[in-house]
């Protein structure tokens, strides 16, 4: 299923996207009012949504305002330098290599909708990063790589918008990764059953229609299963937690000379089988 949150006069609603229509589940008797509640309910919750779909009111997808498909998660974690050529870009910038996976936090207040504007804020070096994002479906602690994918509820597209000048204010990257509006995700949450192999998806980014990034998730240095297993050794991943799984080469700061985003620029991020988001710098 493709699950969405969308705006209405009564606030955020939950829906299912089928073809070019939205099934408004909030008009049915489902016991959930937030996507976080649906995620926490697991397979039982998805069964309830499927049963309710036939009774849902229908409206055209083009007439609804899509929101971030999940409310603020408990954690928004992102892995750095997870594609070989992007690692080479980091080398040129003087980012030290590590023998371990490199993780940083994006503050959850950065989350925004799939078509919302990006506000640069104080940064003078605004950059883009297309990524496949994973949403955790059940508590994961000390899980093996073999079992790790079983803990995924679904997938979405994210743009890990980065303030490159602020990113290097501290070694954690968090400052430059967490500006308000610098976490657009969406357009929907595709449930894990519809993605048989998350390591075989093409992903791309465009700026003003120009292709900037293009690669395949199969080329990750650390697989999604390895990421989940690694994180879960340190702390429990919880339902709704969001994980950005890495961006390929082609980011603005890695170009020669560097090319950063400016007012009016439009960034489109796509992951095959998941969807696309598009955000204008305002």
N, C-alpha and C positions, 0 to 999 in steps of 0.2 A: 504493500500500500504506500501511497504518497500522502503523508499526513502534513497538514498545515495549521498554522494559526493565522487568523485574519481579523481585521478591525471591523467592528460594527458599532451602531449607535449605543448598544448595550455593553460595549467593551470587547475584549478579545474573545474570539470563538475558535472552536476546533472543527476541522473539516478533513475530508478526503478528496483528493483530486482524481477524477476519472475523465480521461480525454480532456476536453476543454471546459469541464464543469466542476463545480465545488458542491459536495454533499455536506450540508451544514448539520453536523452532528449535535450541535448545541440545541437544536429544535427537537431532539429525541429525548428519551429518558435515560441516557447513559449516565453512570454515576461519577463521571469525571468532568471537571471544569478547567483543568490545566493539562498541558502536555506532559508535565512532570508526573502527574498522577497516572496518566496512561502508561508512561514508560515504566513506572514502578510496578504497575499491575502485570507487566510481562505478557506472556502468551494469552493469559485469561483476558486481559484488557483488549488485546487485538481481536480476540473472538467476539467480545461484546461490541466492538466497533463495527466489525463485519456484519453482525446481525442487525445492528441499528441502521446500517447504510440504506437499506430498502425503505425505511420510513423517514429518511432525512429530506428536508427541503433542498431544492436544487437551484443554483444560480450560476451564471456564466463566470468562469475564472477571470475573465477580463474586467469584470465589474467589482472585484474585491481588492482591498489593499492587504497585501501579504505582510505579515510580521515575521520576525525571527521565529523559526519553527519550534523552538523551545524557549521557555522562560529562563531567567538567569540560573545557570547550573551551579552546583557547589564548587566545581573546579573547571577552569578552561586552561588546558595544558597544551603546549606546542613543542615539537621537536625541531631542532635546528640542524642545518647542514646534512640532510638525509638523502640527497642525490649527489652522485659523484661530481658532476660538473658544477653544481651549486657549491659544493665543498671547495672546488678550485676557485670559484669567485670569492669565497670567504678567505682563502689563502691570500689572495691579492690585497684584501682589505686588512690583513694582519690579524685575523681572528685565529686564535690558537686552536690547533686540532686537539681532540681528546680521544682517548682509547675507549671511552664510555659513550653512551647515548647522551646528547646534550639537550637538556630540557629547560624551558622557562615558562612562567605564568603569563597569561593575558588576563588582566582583571576583568571580571564578568560584566562590569559596567560599560565595557567597550562594545558589547553586542548591539547590533542593529539589524534592520530588515534587509531582505535580498535586493531591494531597489532603493533603499534610503541613500541620502547624500552622505559623502565623506567630508567632514570638517577638518581641515589641516591643523587647526589650533596654532600653537606657537612654532611648530616645526618648519624648517626651511628645506627639508630633505624627505619629502613624502614619497613612499614607495609602495609597491603592490607585491603580493605573493599568493598565487592560486594554490589551494590545497584541498585534498579530500579530508573531510572531518568525520570522526567516529563519535557516536553517542553510546555511552555505556548503558546496558540494560538491567544489570543486577550486580550486587556487591561482588567485587573481585579482589581477593587478597591472596598473594603468593600463588598465582595461577601459573600453569605451565604454558609454553608456547603452543603445545598440541591442543590445549583446551581453550586458549585465549579468545578465539573468534566466537565461541559460544556465549560470551559475555557482552556481545555487541547487540544493541537494540536496532540501530540503523545508521544511515550515512547521510551527509549533507555536504554542500559546497561552502567553503569559506575563503575569504580574502584576508590573509594575515597582513593587514595594512600596517606599515612600519614607519615610524619617525626615526630615520637613520641617525640623525644627529643626537637625539635623545637616547637612542638604543645603546649607545656606548658611554652614557653617563655612568653606568654601573655594569659590572660583569654579568649580571643576571638577565639583561636585555629587557626586563619587565617595564621599565619606564617608557621606553620607546615603542613598546608593543601594545600599550593599553590606553592610548588616548581615546576619549569619547568618540563614538562612531567608527572606530578603527577595527571593528569586528563584525562586518556584515556576513550573515550566513543565510543559507536557504537554497533554492526557494521553498523547499519542503524537506521533510525527513522521510527518506526511503527506507522502509523496513528491511532488516537484514535478509529475510527470505527471498527478496528480489535481487540480491547481489550475491550470486554464488561464488564469485572470486574477486574480492576487492583488490587483489594484486594484478589485475589485468585491465585497468581502466585508463584510458587516455585522458589527460588533463591539459588545459590551455588557458592562457590569459591574453587579452587584447587591450590595447590602449588606443582609443579613438579609431578602432577598426584594424589597427596594425597588430599582427601576431607578435607577441613578446616572449611567451613561454609555451613549450610544447614537449611533453614527455609521457611516460606511462608509469603507473604505480608499481609495475613489476620491476622497475629500476631503482626502487628504494634501497638504501644501504641496510636499514633496519626495517624488517617487515612490520606490518601492523600487529601481527601476533607477537612479535618480539617486543614491540613497544608496550603493549598491554601487560605482558608478562613482566617486563623490566620495572615498569611503574608500580605494579602491584606487589613487588617485593618490598617496597618501601612503605607504602600506605594503601589503604583500601580505596579502590575506585568505586563510586556509588552511582546509582541510577540517575541518568541525566548528565553526568560528567561529560565534558566535551574535549576531544583530543584532535588537534590539528597534526596531520601525519607527515608534514614536510612539503617544501616547495622545490620545484626544479630550477634549473638555470634560466637566466634571462631577466632577472630582476633589474630595476633601474640603476641601483647602485653598482651593479656588476658590469654595466656597459662602459665602453670607452669612447668618449668621456661619459661619466654618469649622466643619466637622464631621469629627473624626478618629476612627479606629478604636479600640475598646476591647476589653477581655477578653470573649471569648465571641462577638464579632461574626463573621459568616461572609461572606466575599467570594467571589462567583462571577464568573468571567470567561469570556466566550463569544466565539468567532469562527465564523461560519457556514461550513460546509464543512471546518472544522478540528476543532473540539471545544470542550470546556469544562473548566475546572479550578475547584476549590472548596476554600477554605482558611479554617480557623477561627483566630482570634487566641487564643493560649493564654498 
